[in-house]
């Protein structure tokens, strides 16, 4: 049975400074800050900005660990005020810096789908503007994240129907599926990475990035607690990227705040523009 969950989203972006080098394990020198003033921290700017507080349909939430450390930033987006789009260039790629400098998008989250190592060739479904640019991979990630003029939805890959979405990506794994944590304890044996993800909730769509390297299972557990504590019904959380592919940028009054590599080309990024 096809299970679609439709919702609404929202967000903002702008200029930039050369990020520090990222170590091999992705834990040191992570690019993060403000394009106009690299000394400003990503988290502190979001918390202090009066500009963000004045944007209709956009709010921010901080997910903390059990030790009360900031673990992830969520941008809660109301699609009544923002329009989502997939920004794709599967052969050359586009960087967040280019997008923020050349367009009026408000938020960019990525990367949008899996690629072959050292390549911009997509692995799995990539659909944009009612056209499949890359076919579904039957043995790849199970979640199809897509949207149309009614909002966002998620399908299992075996239930994918092209007419369901105007734009879609094959992503994963599903961190939370149908309201339940769906990452096994085996994940705790893998390396920790920075993560970017999308949560489909009954009130808004949330896009997020972790502010520390983490396991997907740990992230899922903390998100589950956060949703429960705040009476949020978030049935699906889909991992978009880990390590160097994970990035979130949000336009601010004098540039944009970012967490992740904004210069490296990405084959696909999910964006939101104010309307």
Secondary structure, 3 states (H helix, E strand, C coil): CCCCCCCCCCCECCCCCCCCCCCCCCCCCCCEEECCCCCCCHHHHHHHCHHHHCCCCEEEEEEECCCCCEEEEEEEECCCCEEEEEEECCCCCECHHHHHHHCCCEEEEECCCCECCCCCCECCCEEECCEEEECCCCCCCCEEEEEECCEEEEEEHHHCCHHHCCEEEEECCEEEECCEECCCHHHHHCCCECEEEEEEECCCEEEEEECCCECHHHHHHHHHHHHHHCCCCEEEEEEEEEHHHCEEEEEECCEEEEECCCCCCECEEEEEEEC
